[in-house]
Amino acid sequence: MRWTKLPELENLPDDWCAVPLLDIANVTAGQSPPSENYNERQIGLPFLQGNADFSDEFPLPKVW
């Protein structure tokens, strides 16, 4: 696994394991939705777009 040196992976609970995302999910890249389909008023689900929406610990969405 590419990220085995991450400190977050060192203390996983005994019944957890770290695996590559592609081993457990299908990842499909796509286009952003039209601007009329998202908002900044926190209505709907967070729309996490990239590095700007992630902090060191939790996502910080800017649009929904």
mmCIF file as Biopython writes it, N, C-alpha, C and O atoms, coordinates in Angstrom:
data_model
#
loop_
_atom_site.group_PDB
_atom_site.id
_atom_site.type_symbol
_atom_site.label_atom_id
_atom_site.label_alt_id
_atom_site.label_comp_id
_atom_site.label_asym_id
_atom_site.label_entity_id
_atom_site.label_seq_id
_atom_site.pdbx_PDB_ins_code
_atom_site.Cartn_x
_atom_site.Cartn_y
_atom_site.Cartn_z
_atom_site.occupancy
_atom_site.B_iso_or_equiv
_atom_site.auth_seq_id
_atom_site.auth_asym_id
_atom_site.pdbx_PDB_model_num
ATOM 1   N N  . MET A ? 1  ? 0.844   -1.179 0.000   1.0 0.0 1  A 1 
ATOM 2   C CA . MET A ? 1  ? 0.000   0.000  0.000   1.0 0.0 1  A 1 
ATOM 3   C C  . MET A ? 1  ? 0.888   1.240  0.000   1.0 0.0 1  A 1 
ATOM 4   O O  . MET A ? 1  ? 1.867   1.306  0.743   1.0 0.0 1  A 1 
ATOM 5   N N  . ARG A ? 2  ? 0.554   2.201  -0.813  1.0 0.0 2  A 1 
ATOM 6   C CA . ARG A ? 2  ? 1.393   3.380  -1.003  1.0 0.0 2  A 1 
ATOM 7   C C  . ARG A ? 2  ? 1.558   4.223  0.248   1.0 0.0 2  A 1 
ATOM 8   O O  . ARG A ? 2  ? 2.641   4.765  0.471   1.0 0.0 2  A 1 
ATOM 9   N N  . TRP A ? 3  ? 0.522   4.357  1.078   1.0 0.0 3  A 1 
ATOM 10  C CA . TRP A ? 3  ? 0.556   5.276  2.212   1.0 0.0 3  A 1 
ATOM 11  C C  . TRP A ? 3  ? 0.742   4.569  3.547   1.0 0.0 3  A 1 
ATOM 12  O O  . TRP A ? 3  ? 0.197   5.028  4.551   1.0 0.0 3  A 1 
ATOM 13  N N  . THR A ? 4  ? 1.477   3.487  3.597   1.0 0.0 4  A 1 
ATOM 14  C CA . THR A ? 4  ? 1.632   2.743  4.844   1.0 0.0 4  A 1 
ATOM 15  C C  . THR A ? 4  ? 2.407   3.506  5.901   1.0 0.0 4  A 1 
ATOM 16  O O  . THR A ? 4  ? 2.388   3.101  7.064   1.0 0.0 4  A 1 
ATOM 17  N N  . LYS A ? 5  ? 3.080   4.576  5.561   1.0 0.0 5  A 1 
ATOM 18  C CA . LYS A ? 5  ? 3.848   5.352  6.538   1.0 0.0 5  A 1 
ATOM 19  C C  . LYS A ? 5  ? 3.033   6.466  7.191   1.0 0.0 5  A 1 
ATOM 20  O O  . LYS A ? 5  ? 3.582   7.227  7.988   1.0 0.0 5  A 1 
ATOM 21  N N  . LEU A ? 6  ? 1.766   6.584  6.886   1.0 0.0 6  A 1 
ATOM 22  C CA . LEU A ? 6  ? 0.941   7.623  7.501   1.0 0.0 6  A 1 
ATOM 23  C C  . LEU A ? 6  ? 0.726   7.316  8.979   1.0 0.0 6  A 1 
ATOM 24  O O  . LEU A ? 6  ? 0.353   6.195  9.323   1.0 0.0 6  A 1 
ATOM 25  N N  . PRO A ? 7  ? 0.956   8.295  9.864   1.0 0.0 7  A 1 
ATOM 26  C CA . PRO A ? 7  ? 0.756   8.062  11.299  1.0 0.0 7  A 1 
ATOM 27  C C  . PRO A ? 7  ? -0.673  7.628  11.626  1.0 0.0 7  A 1 
ATOM 28  O O  . PRO A ? 7  ? -0.893  6.878  12.577  1.0 0.0 7  A 1 
ATOM 29  N N  . GLU A ? 8  ? -1.649  8.101  10.835  1.0 0.0 8  A 1 
ATOM 30  C CA . GLU A ? 8  ? -3.051  7.750  11.094  1.0 0.0 8  A 1 
ATOM 31  C C  . GLU A ? 8  ? -3.288  6.249  10.980  1.0 0.0 8  A 1 
ATOM 32  O O  . GLU A ? 8  ? -4.245  5.730  11.556  1.0 0.0 8  A 1 
ATOM 33  N N  . LEU A ? 9  ? -2.437  5.552  10.253  1.0 0.0 9  A 1 
ATOM 34  C CA . LEU A ? 9  ? -2.637  4.115  10.049  1.0 0.0 9  A 1 
ATOM 35  C C  . LEU A ? 9  ? -1.966  3.269  11.119  1.0 0.0 9  A 1 
ATOM 36  O O  . LEU A ? 9  ? -2.152  2.052  11.145  1.0 0.0 9  A 1 
ATOM 37  N N  . GLU A ? 10 ? -1.190  3.885  11.997  1.0 0.0 10 A 1 
ATOM 38  C CA . GLU A ? 10 ? -0.434  3.123  12.986  1.0 0.0 10 A 1 
ATOM 39  C C  . GLU A ? 10 ? -1.277  2.625  14.147  1.0 0.0 10 A 1 
ATOM 40  O O  . GLU A ? 10 ? -0.958  1.590  14.732  1.0 0.0 10 A 1 
ATOM 41  N N  . ASN A ? 11 ? -2.337  3.328  14.494  1.0 0.0 11 A 1 
ATOM 42  C CA . ASN A ? 11 ? -3.117  2.977  15.685  1.0 0.0 11 A 1 
ATOM 43  C C  . ASN A ? 11 ? -4.567  2.658  15.362  1.0 0.0 11 A 1 
ATOM 44  O O  . ASN A ? 11 ? -5.473  3.066  16.089  1.0 0.0 11 A 1 
ATOM 45  N N  . LEU A ? 12 ? -4.790  1.935  14.282  1.0 0.0 12 A 1 
ATOM 46  C CA . LEU A ? 12 ? -6.158  1.549  13.944  1.0 0.0 12 A 1 
ATOM 47  C C  . LEU A ? 12 ? -6.678  0.541  14.961  1.0 0.0 12 A 1 
ATOM 48  O O  . LEU A ? 12 ? -5.903  -0.253 15.494  1.0 0.0 12 A 1 
ATOM 49  N N  . PRO A ? 13 ? -7.973  0.562  15.234  1.0 0.0 13 A 1 
ATOM 50  C CA . PRO A ? 13 ? -8.535  -0.478 16.110  1.0 0.0 13 A 1 
ATOM 51  C C  . PRO A ? 13 ? -8.239  -1.872 15.545  1.0 0.0 13 A 1 
ATOM 52  O O  . PRO A ? 13 ? -8.056  -2.035 14.338  1.0 0.0 13 A 1 
ATOM 53  N N  . ASP A ? 14 ? -8.194  -2.859 16.420  1.0 0.0 14 A 1 
ATOM 54  C CA . ASP A ? 14 ? -7.832  -4.220 16.011  1.0 0.0 14 A 1 
ATOM 55  C C  . ASP A ? 14 ? -8.722  -4.781 14.917  1.0 0.0 14 A 1 
ATOM 56  O O  . ASP A ? 14 ? -8.263  -5.558 14.081  1.0 0.0 14 A 1 
ATOM 57  N N  . ASP A ? 15 ? -10.000 -4.392 14.913  1.0 0.0 15 A 1 
ATOM 58  C CA . ASP A ? 15 ? -10.920 -4.949 13.918  1.0 0.0 15 A 1 
ATOM 59  C C  . ASP A ? 15 ? -11.013 -4.088 12.654  1.0 0.0 15 A 1 
ATOM 60  O O  . ASP A ? 15 ? -11.927 -4.285 11.854  1.0 0.0 15 A 1 
ATOM 61  N N  . TRP A ? 16 ? -10.085 -3.134 12.454  1.0 0.0 16 A 1 
ATOM 62  C CA . TRP A ? 16 ? -10.014 -2.300 11.252  1.0 0.0 16 A 1 
ATOM 63  C C  . TRP A ? 16 ? -8.777  -2.697 10.447  1.0 0.0 16 A 1 
ATOM 64  O O  . TRP A ? 16 ? -7.834  -3.287 10.974  1.0 0.0 16 A 1 
ATOM 65  N N  . CYS A ? 17 ? -8.806  -2.362 9.168   1.0 0.0 17 A 1 
ATOM 66  C CA . CYS A ? 17 ? -7.612  -2.518 8.348   1.0 0.0 17 A 1 
ATOM 67  C C  . CYS A ? 17 ? -7.589  -1.415 7.301   1.0 0.0 17 A 1 
ATOM 68  O O  . CYS A ? 17 ? -8.634  -0.916 6.884   1.0 0.0 17 A 1 
ATOM 69  N N  . ALA A ? 18 ? -6.403  -1.045 6.887   1.0 0.0 18 A 1 
ATOM 70  C CA . ALA A ? 18 ? -6.244  -0.023 5.854   1.0 0.0 18 A 1 
ATOM 71  C C  . ALA A ? 18 ? -6.090  -0.711 4.511   1.0 0.0 18 A 1 
ATOM 72  O O  . ALA A ? 18 ? -5.244  -1.589 4.343   1.0 0.0 18 A 1 
ATOM 73  N N  . VAL A ? 19 ? -6.914  -0.305 3.559   1.0 0.0 19 A 1 
ATOM 74  C CA . VAL A ? 19 ? -6.845  -0.866 2.208   1.0 0.0 19 A 1 
ATOM 75  C C  . VAL A ? 19 ? -6.950  0.275  1.205   1.0 0.0 19 A 1 
ATOM 76  O O  . VAL A ? 19 ? -7.508  1.325  1.526   1.0 0.0 19 A 1 
ATOM 77  N N  . PRO A ? 20 ? -6.428  0.091  0.004   1.0 0.0 20 A 1 
ATOM 78  C CA . PRO A ? 20 ? -6.603  1.123  -1.023  1.0 0.0 20 A 1 
ATOM 79  C C  . PRO A ? 20 ? -8.082  1.321  -1.338  1.0 0.0 20 A 1 
ATOM 80  O O  . PRO A ? 20 ? -8.845  0.357  -1.393  1.0 0.0 20 A 1 
ATOM 81  N N  . LEU A ? 21 ? -8.478  2.561  -1.542  1.0 0.0 21 A 1 
ATOM 82  C CA . LEU A ? 21 ? -9.872  2.878  -1.838  1.0 0.0 21 A 1 
ATOM 83  C C  . LEU A ? 21 ? -10.384 2.068  -3.023  1.0 0.0 21 A 1 
ATOM 84  O O  . LEU A ? 21 ? -11.519 1.592  -3.011  1.0 0.0 21 A 1 
ATOM 85  N N  . LEU A ? 22 ? -9.552  1.913  -4.037  1.0 0.0 22 A 1 
ATOM 86  C CA . LEU A ? 22 ? -9.993  1.184  -5.235  1.0 0.0 22 A 1 
ATOM 87  C C  . LEU A ? 22 ? -10.274 -0.294 -4.963  1.0 0.0 22 A 1 
ATOM 88  O O  . LEU A ? 22 ? -10.894 -0.960 -5.792  1.0 0.0 22 A 1 
ATOM 89  N N  . ASP A ? 23 ? -9.827  -0.821 -3.812  1.0 0.0 23 A 1 
ATOM 90  C CA . ASP A ? 23 ? -10.148 -2.202 -3.444  1.0 0.0 23 A 1 
ATOM 91  C C  . ASP A ? 23 ? -11.572 -2.345 -2.908  1.0 0.0 23 A 1 
ATOM 92  O O  . ASP A ? 23 ? -12.109 -3.452 -2.873  1.0 0.0 23 A 1 
ATOM 93  N N  . ILE A ? 24 ? -12.184 -1.243 -2.493  1.0 0.0 24 A 1 
ATOM 94  C CA . ILE A ? 24 ? -13.507 -1.337 -1.868  1.0 0.0 24 A 1 
ATOM 95  C C  . ILE A ? 24 ? -14.561 -0.465 -2.539  1.0 0.0 24 A 1 
ATOM 96  O O  . ILE A ? 24 ? -15.724 -0.492 -2.136  1.0 0.0 24 A 1 
ATOM 97  N N  . ALA A ? 25 ? -14.173 0.318  -3.566  1.0 0.0 25 A 1 
ATOM 98  C CA . ALA A ? 25 ? -15.129 1.227  -4.201  1.0 0.0 25 A 1 
ATOM 99  C C  . ALA A ? 25 ? -14.762 1.442  -5.661  1.0 0.0 25 A 1 
ATOM 100 O O  . ALA A ? 25 ? -13.609 1.280  -6.061  1.0 0.0 25 A 1 
ATOM 101 N N  . ASN A ? 26 ? -15.756 1.806  -6.438  1.0 0.0 26 A 1 
ATOM 102 C CA . ASN A ? 26 ? -15.514 2.257  -7.806  1.0 0.0 26 A 1 
ATOM 103 C C  . ASN A ? 26 ? -15.416 3.775  -7.776  1.0 0.0 26 A 1 
ATOM 104 O O  . ASN A ? 26 ? -16.323 4.450  -7.289  1.0 0.0 26 A 1 
ATOM 105 N N  . VAL A ? 27 ? -14.332 4.304  -8.290  1.0 0.0 27 A 1 
ATOM 106 C CA . VAL A ? 27 ? -14.128 5.746  -8.314  1.0 0.0 27 A 1 
ATOM 107 C C  . VAL A ? 27 ? -14.301 6.211  -9.753  1.0 0.0 27 A 1 
ATOM 108 O O  . VAL A ? 27 ? -13.582 5.772  -10.650 1.0 0.0 27 A 1 
ATOM 109 N N  . THR A ? 28 ? -15.258 7.099  -9.959  1.0 0.0 28 A 1 
ATOM 110 C CA . THR A ? 28 ? -15.540 7.602  -11.300 1.0 0.0 28 A 1 
ATOM 111 C C  . THR A ? 28 ? -15.330 9.105  -11.313 1.0 0.0 28 A 1 
ATOM 112 O O  . THR A ? 28 ? -16.032 9.841  -10.620 1.0 0.0 28 A 1 
ATOM 113 N N  . ALA A ? 29 ? -14.372 9.555  -12.095 1.0 0.0 29 A 1 
ATOM 114 C CA . ALA A ? 29 ? -14.142 10.995 -12.221 1.0 0.0 29 A 1 
ATOM 115 C C  . ALA A ? 29 ? -15.229 11.579 -13.114 1.0 0.0 29 A 1 
ATOM 116 O O  . ALA A ? 29 ? -15.725 10.913 -14.023 1.0 0.0 29 A 1 
ATOM 117 N N  . GLY A ? 30 ? -15.584 12.804 -12.851 1.0 0.0 30 A 1 
ATOM 118 C CA . GLY A ? 30 ? -16.636 13.417 -13.653 1.0 0.0 30 A 1 
ATOM 119 C C  . GLY A ? 30 ? -16.493 14.916 -13.704 1.0 0.0 30 A 1 
ATOM 120 O O  . GLY A ? 30 ? -15.464 15.475 -13.324 1.0 0.0 30 A 1 
ATOM 121 N N  . GLN A ? 31 ? -17.516 15.544 -14.167 1.0 0.0 31 A 1 
ATOM 122 C CA . GLN A ? 31 ? -17.555 16.994 -14.290 1.0 0.0 31 A 1 
ATOM 123 C C  . GLN A ? 31 ? -18.278 17.597 -13.088 1.0 0.0 31 A 1 
ATOM 124 O O  . GLN A ? 31 ? -19.081 16.929 -12.437 1.0 0.0 31 A 1 
ATOM 125 N N  . SER A ? 32 ? -17.992 18.837 -12.808 1.0 0.0 32 A 1 
ATOM 126 C CA . SER A ? 32 ? -18.732 19.545 -11.765 1.0 0.0 32 A 1 
ATOM 127 C C  . SER A ? 32 ? -20.149 19.804 -12.259 1.0 0.0 32 A 1 
ATOM 128 O O  . SER A ? 32 ? -20.369 20.008 -13.453 1.0 0.0 32 A 1 
ATOM 129 N N  . PRO A ? 33 ? -21.107 19.796 -11.341 1.0 0.0 33 A 1 
ATOM 130 C CA . PRO A ? 33 ? -22.481 20.092 -11.758 1.0 0.0 33 A 1 
ATOM 131 C C  . PRO A ? 33 ? -22.615 21.562 -12.153 1.0 0.0 33 A 1 
ATOM 132 O O  . PRO A ? 33 ? -21.769 22.378 -11.788 1.0 0.0 33 A 1 
ATOM 133 N N  . PRO A ? 34 ? -23.663 21.905 -12.889 1.0 0.0 34 A 1 
ATOM 134 C CA . PRO A ? 34 ? -23.910 23.306 -13.227 1.0 0.0 34 A 1 
ATOM 135 C C  . PRO A ? 34 ? -24.060 24.146 -11.949 1.0 0.0 34 A 1 
ATOM 136 O O  . PRO A ? 34 ? -24.534 23.642 -10.930 1.0 0.0 34 A 1 
ATOM 137 N N  . SER A ? 35 ? -23.665 25.404 -12.000 1.0 0.0 35 A 1 
ATOM 138 C CA . SER A ? 35 ? -23.662 26.256 -10.808 1.0 0.0 35 A 1 
ATOM 139 C C  . SER A ? 35 ? -25.044 26.406 -10.174 1.0 0.0 35 A 1 
ATOM 140 O O  . SER A ? 35 ? -25.134 26.643 -8.969  1.0 0.0 35 A 1 
ATOM 141 N N  . GLU A ? 36 ? -26.113 26.277 -10.944 1.0 0.0 36 A 1 
ATOM 142 C CA . GLU A ? 36 ? -27.450 26.391 -10.333 1.0 0.0 36 A 1 
ATOM 143 C C  . GLU A ? 36 ? -27.798 25.183 -9.454  1.0 0.0 36 A 1 
ATOM 144 O O  . GLU A ? 36 ? -28.821 25.196 -8.769  1.0 0.0 36 A 1 
ATOM 145 N N  . ASN A ? 37 ? -26.959 24.144 -9.469  1.0 0.0 37 A 1 
ATOM 146 C CA . ASN A ? 37 ? -27.227 22.951 -8.671  1.0 0.0 37 A 1 
ATOM 147 C C  . ASN A ? 37 ? -26.488 22.923 -7.340  1.0 0.0 37 A 1 
ATOM 148 O O  . ASN A ? 37 ? -26.614 21.949 -6.597  1.0 0.0 37 A 1 
ATOM 149 N N  . TYR A ? 38 ? -25.722 23.959 -7.017  1.0 0.0 38 A 1 
ATOM 150 C CA . TYR A ? 38 ? -25.092 24.012 -5.703  1.0 0.0 38 A 1 
ATOM 151 C C  . TYR A ? 38 ? -25.198 25.419 -5.132  1.0 0.0 38 A 1 
ATOM 152 O O  . TYR A ? 38 ? -25.498 26.376 -5.845  1.0 0.0 38 A 1 
ATOM 153 N N  . ASN A ? 39 ? -24.939 25.526 -3.802  1.0 0.0 39 A 1 
ATOM 154 C CA . ASN A ? 39 ? -25.167 26.792 -3.115  1.0 0.0 39 A 1 
ATOM 155 C C  . ASN A ? 39 ? -24.167 26.959 -1.977  1.0 0.0 39 A 1 
ATOM 156 O O  . ASN A ? 39 ? -23.464 26.013 -1.623  1.0 0.0 39 A 1 
ATOM 157 N N  . GLU A ? 40 ? -24.101 28.151 -1.406  1.0 0.0 40 A 1 
ATOM 158 C CA . GLU A ? 40 ? -23.254 28.445 -0.251  1.0 0.0 40 A 1 
ATOM 159 C C  . GLU A ? 40 ? -24.082 28.604 1.021   1.0 0.0 40 A 1 
ATOM 160 O O  . GLU A ? 40 ? -23.563 29.052 2.043   1.0 0.0 40 A 1 
ATOM 161 N N  . ARG A ? 41 ? -25.344 28.247 0.969   1.0 0.0 41 A 1 
ATOM 162 C CA . ARG A ? 41 ? -26.255 28.426 2.106   1.0 0.0 41 A 1 
ATOM 163 C C  . ARG A ? 41 ? -26.401 27.167 2.949   1.0 0.0 41 A 1 
ATOM 164 O O  . ARG A ? 41 ? -27.281 27.092 3.807   1.0 0.0 41 A 1 
ATOM 165 N N  . GLN A ? 42 ? -25.552 26.189 2.713   1.0 0.0 42 A 1 
ATOM 166 C CA . GLN A ? 42 ? -25.551 24.928 3.459   1.0 0.0 42 A 1 
ATOM 167 C C  . GLN A ? 42 ? -26.851 24.158 3.285   1.0 0.0 42 A 1 
ATOM 168 O O  . GLN A ? 42 ? -27.309 23.482 4.206   1.0 0.0 42 A 1 
ATOM 169 N N  . ILE A ? 43 ? -27.440 24.262 2.103   1.0 0.0 43 A 1 
ATOM 170 C CA . ILE A ? 43 ? -28.648 23.516 1.789   1.0 0.0 43 A 1 
ATOM 171 C C  . ILE A ? 43 ? -28.245 22.297 0.966   1.0 0.0 43 A 1 
ATOM 172 O O  . ILE A ? 43 ? -27.625 22.429 -0.090  1.0 0.0 43 A 1 
ATOM 173 N N  . GLY A ? 44 ? -28.597 21.116 1.451   1.0 0.0 44 A 1 
ATOM 174 C CA . GLY A ? 44 ? -28.241 19.886 0.756   1.0 0.0 44 A 1 
ATOM 175 C C  . GLY A ? 44 ? -26.973 19.266 1.305   1.0 0.0 44 A 1 
ATOM 176 O O  . GLY A ? 44 ? -26.550 19.578 2.419   1.0 0.0 44 A 1 
ATOM 177 N N  . LEU A ? 45 ? -26.372 18.394 0.527   1.0 0.0 45 A 1 
ATOM 178 C CA . LEU A ? 45 ? -25.152 17.707 0.937   1.0 0.0 45 A 1 
ATOM 179 C C  . LEU A ? 45 ? -23.921 18.542 0.613   1.0 0.0 45 A 1 
ATOM 180 O O  . LEU A ? 45 ? -23.924 19.283 -0.370  1.0 0.0 45 A 1 
ATOM 181 N N  . PRO A ? 46 ? -22.857 18.437 1.431   1.0 0.0 46 A 1 
ATOM 182 C CA . PRO A ? 46 ? -21.628 19.156 1.102   1.0 0.0 46 A 1 
ATOM 183 C C  . PRO A ? 46 ? -21.072 18.696 -0.249  1.0 0.0 46 A 1 
ATOM 184 O O  . PRO A ? 46 ? -21.125 17.511 -0.581  1.0 0.0 46 A 1 
ATOM 185 N N  . PHE A ? 47 ? -20.551 19.627 -1.006  1.0 0.0 47 A 1 
ATOM 186 C CA . PHE A ? 47 ? -19.928 19.337 -2.302  1.0 0.0 47 A 1 
ATOM 187 C C  . PHE A ? 47 ? -18.430 19.549 -2.131  1.0 0.0 47 A 1 
ATOM 188 O O  . PHE A ? 47 ? -17.939 20.671 -2.251  1.0 0.0 47 A 1 
ATOM 189 N N  . LEU A ? 48 ? -17.706 18.469 -1.851  1.0 0.0 48 A 1 
ATOM 190 C CA . LEU A ? 48 ? -16.269 18.526 -1.609  1.0 0.0 48 A 1 
ATOM 191 C C  . LEU A ? 48 ? -15.556 18.467 -2.946  1.0 0.0 48 A 1 
ATOM 192 O O  . LEU A ? 48 ? -15.607 17.452 -3.640  1.0 0.0 48 A 1 
ATOM 193 N N  . GLN A ? 49 ? -14.887 19.562 -3.309  1.0 0.0 49 A 1 
ATOM 194 C CA . GLN A ? 49 ? -14.348 19.696 -4.649  1.0 0.0 49 A 1 
ATOM 195 C C  . GLN A ? 49 ? -12.858 19.410 -4.773  1.0 0.0 49 A 1 
ATOM 196 O O  . GLN A ? 49 ? -12.400 19.054 -5.859  1.0 0.0 49 A 1 
ATOM 197 N N  . GLY A ? 50 ? -12.104 19.548 -3.725  1.0 0.0 50 A 1 
ATOM 198 C CA . GLY A ? 50 ? -10.671 19.341 -3.865  1.0 0.0 50 A 1 
ATOM 199 C C  . GLY A ? 50 ? -9.925  19.771 -2.626  1.0 0.0 50 A 1 
ATOM 200 O O  . GLY A ? 50 ? -10.515 19.899 -1.553  1.0 0.0 50 A 1 
ATOM 201 N N  . ASN A ? 51 ? -8.622  19.996 -2.765  1.0 0.0 51 A 1 
ATOM 202 C CA . ASN A ? 51 ? -7.768  20.314 -1.623  1.0 0.0 51 A 1 
ATOM 203 C C  . ASN A ? 51 ? -8.259  21.495 -0.802  1.0 0.0 51 A 1 
ATOM 204 O O  . ASN A ? 51 ? -8.082  21.506 0.416   1.0 0.0 51 A 1 
ATOM 205 N N  . ALA A ? 52 ? -8.859  22.469 -1.423  1.0 0.0 52 A 1 
ATOM 206 C CA . ALA A ? 52 ? -9.325  23.652 -0.694  1.0 0.0 52 A 1 
ATOM 207 C C  . ALA A ? 52 ? -10.405 23.309 0.324   1.0 0.0 52 A 1 
ATOM 208 O O  . ALA A ? 52 ? -10.612 24.069 1.270   1.0 0.0 52 A 1 
ATOM 209 N N  . ASP A ? 53 ? -11.090 22.198 0.158   1.0 0.0 53 A 1 
ATOM 210 C CA . ASP A ? 53 ? -12.176 21.811 1.063   1.0 0.0 53 A 1 
ATOM 211 C C  . ASP A ? 53 ? -11.720 20.873 2.186   1.0 0.0 53 A 1 
ATOM 212 O O  . ASP A ? 53 ? -12.549 20.425 2.977   1.0 0.0 53 A 1 
ATOM 213 N N  . PHE A ? 54 ? -10.435 20.572 2.269   1.0 0.0 54 A 1 
ATOM 214 C CA . PHE A ? 54 ? -9.949  19.635 3.280   1.0 0.0 54 A 1 
ATOM 215 C C  . PHE A ? 54 ? -8.935  20.299 4.193   1.0 0.0 54 A 1 
ATOM 216 O O  . PHE A ? 54 ? -8.009  20.967 3.735   1.0 0.0 54 A 1 
ATOM 217 N N  . SER A ? 55 ? -9.124  20.104 5.502   1.0 0.0 55 A 1 
ATOM 218 C CA . SER A ? 55 ? -8.173  20.589 6.492   1.0 0.0 55 A 1 
ATOM 219 C C  . SER A ? 55 ? -7.288  19.413 6.886   1.0 0.0 55 A 1 
ATOM 220 O O  . SER A ? 55 ? -7.339  18.358 6.253   1.0 0.0 55 A 1 
ATOM 221 N N  . ASP A ? 56 ? -6.486  19.586 7.917   1.0 0.0 56 A 1 
ATOM 222 C CA . ASP A ? 56 ? -5.646  18.482 8.385   1.0 0.0 56 A 1 
ATOM 223 C C  . ASP A ? 56 ? -6.462  17.354 8.995   1.0 0.0 56 A 1 
ATOM 224 O O  . ASP A ? 56 ? -6.009  16.210 9.038   1.0 0.0 56 A 1 
ATOM 225 N N  . GLU A ? 57 ? -7.669  17.673 9.468   1.0 0.0 57 A 1 
ATOM 226 C CA . GLU A ? 57 ? -8.446  16.659 10.170  1.0 0.0 57 A 1 
ATOM 227 C C  . GLU A ? 57 ? -9.822  16.394 9.556   1.0 0.0 57 A 1 
ATOM 228 O O  . GLU A ? 57 ? -10.221 15.237 9.427   1.0 0.0 57 A 1 
ATOM 229 N N  . PHE A ? 58 ? -10.553 17.443 9.178   1.0 0.0 58 A 1 
ATOM 230 C CA . PHE A ? 58 ? -11.917 17.279 8.701   1.0 0.0 58 A 1 
ATOM 231 C C  . PHE A ? 58 ? -12.140 18.090 7.425   1.0 0.0 58 A 1 
ATOM 232 O O  . PHE A ? 58 ? -11.479 19.106 7.209   1.0 0.0 58 A 1 
ATOM 233 N N  . PRO A ? 59 ? -13.077 17.640 6.576   1.0 0.0 59 A 1 
ATOM 234 C CA . PRO A ? 59 ? -13.451 18.480 5.419   1.0 0.0 59 A 1 
ATOM 235 C C  . PRO A ? 59 ? -14.105 19.774 5.896   1.0 0.0 59 A 1 
ATOM 236 O O  . PRO A ? 59 ? -14.806 19.795 6.909   1.0 0.0 59 A 1 
ATOM 237 N N  . LEU A ? 60 ? -13.868 20.841 5.159   1.0 0.0 60 A 1 
ATOM 238 C CA . LEU A ? 60 ? -14.488 22.140 5.424   1.0 0.0 60 A 1 
ATOM 239 C C  . LEU A ? 60 ? -15.138 22.619 4.135   1.0 0.0 60 A 1 
ATOM 240 O O  . LEU A ? 60 ? -14.564 23.431 3.410   1.0 0.0 60 A 1 
ATOM 241 N N  . PRO A ? 61 ? -16.346 22.112 3.847   1.0 0.0 61 A 1 
ATOM 242 C CA . PRO A ? 61 ? -16.973 22.456 2.563   1.0 0.0 61 A 1 
ATOM 243 C C  . PRO A ? 61 ? -17.320 23.934 2.478   1.0 0.0 61 A 1 
ATOM 244 O O  . PRO A ? 61 ? -17.619 24.595 3.472   1.0 0.0 61 A 1 
ATOM 245 N N  . LYS A ? 62 ? -17.266 24.419 1.245   1.0 0.0 62 A 1 
ATOM 246 C CA . LYS A ? 62 ? -17.640 25.809 0.965   1.0 0.0 62 A 1 
ATOM 247 C C  . LYS A ? 62 ? -18.963 25.889 0.214   1.0 0.0 62 A 1 
ATOM 248 O O  . LYS A ? 62 ? -19.640 26.916 0.258   1.0 0.0 62 A 1 
ATOM 249 N N  . VAL A ? 63 ? -19.334 24.817 -0.473  1.0 0.0 63 A 1 
ATOM 250 C CA . VAL A ? 63 ? -20.599 24.778 -1.200  1.0 0.0 63 A 1 
ATOM 251 C C  . VAL A ? 63 ? -21.325 23.476 -0.925  1.0 0.0 63 A 1 
ATOM 252 O O  . VAL A ? 63 ? -20.716 22.470 -0.561  1.0 0.0 63 A 1 
ATOM 253 N N  . TRP A ? 64 ? -22.659 23.513 -1.109  1.0 0.0 64 A 1 
ATOM 254 C CA . TRP A ? 64 ? -23.529 22.359 -0.885  1.0 0.0 64 A 1 
ATOM 255 C C  . TRP A ? 64 ? -24.369 22.108 -2.106  1.0 0.0 64 A 1 
ATOM 256 O O  . TRP A ? 64 ? -25.173 21.175 -2.122  1.0 0.0 64 A 1 
#
